[in-house]
Amino acid sequence: MLWQRIRIALLTGALVAMTGFTAWAAEEDKEKEAPKGEKVGPPAGEKAPPPAPAPTPCAPRTCTVWVNEMVQEQVPCTRTVYTKECRTEAYTAYKTECFPVVRTRNVTTYKTVCETVNVTRNYCVSVPCVEERTVMKSHTVCTPVTQVTKKCEDHGHYECKEVPCGPSFTDGLKKHFGHKKDCCDPCAPACCEPVKTKTVKVWVPCPVWVEKCCTVMEKHTECHPEVIKVTVCKQEMRTEVVPVTKTRCVPECHTETYTVNESRCVPYQATRQVEVCVPHTETYTVCRTVCRKVAKEVPVVESCCNTCDSCAPACDTCGGKKHKLFGH
């Protein structure tokens, strides 16, 4: 418990010290940010504190300080400039020309010569002759053949038969316009009228199979051998001598002279206009910034105790006041 109380007391003291240091640093920053000749006042809505008593000024003293300053100066420089000029240039050109050249060569020509030569040749001749040959000849012969055929015949007859017949035209008129008689049976669906019939002939069929014999002539082919005489041609080889004209090529060598055109490249001198870049040197002025050291007199403020704000020496870097309590 004791250590916890000591720790809480140390933390509280550190927080109070930091709060006071922060407030003092904020006031000093306001003084630095304010333009020269202006005083930094309290914030709006608060009363300004009473002014502090004026410090006693010390005797002013100065010292010489060397300061680096950037100075602009004009420096002459030279540079090389290229300009284009047209010049006439002589060069060697080549052209192609044809020159006649006489040459000699050996030529072999072939001459055609006709000559007659006796040639023996074999040829084939067709000689006709008669030969006997046996051939099979076909003959058509008709042979009678008896065939039995069955036929279904109707051996029926007519019979007389009573068939009911419908009412005639007269009966229809009587039925519609005549006097209607009462039926004998009132409960019968139809009146008891006499049924009219008629006698008709009706054919009564009686199929019977009947066999009949008939003679038919059938044709068939028969082959019989037969000797005949045939004229044929036989090939015979024969030999004969025939004069034949042949063509023979005879080579002949001779020398001939001919002229050909040869192409040669001939050099000649020609001129042409070319652009040449010619260098020239020109002078120009360049403005550049040079760093130089300049001597300046700076006032020095001294104080016996260096504790007040008015007598404190200025800082070497920012020109602010030095304080012994918190430093710069």
Secondary structure by P-SEA (a helix, b strand, c coil): caaaaaaaaaaaaaaaaaaaaaaaaaaaaaaaaccccbbbbcccccccccccccccccbbbbbbbbbbbbbbbbbbbbbbbbbbbbbbbbbbbbbbbbbbbbbbbbbbbbbbbbbbbbbbbbbbbbbbbbbbbbbbbbbbbbbbbbbbbbbbbbbcbbbbbbbbbcccaaaaaaaaccbbbbbccccccccccbbbbbbbbbbbbbbbbbbbbbbbbbbbbbbbbbbbbbbbbbbbbbbbbbbbbbbbbbbbbbbbbbbbbbbbbbbbbbbbbbbbbbbbbbbbbbbbbbbbbbbbbbbbbbbccccccccbbbbcccbbbbbccccc
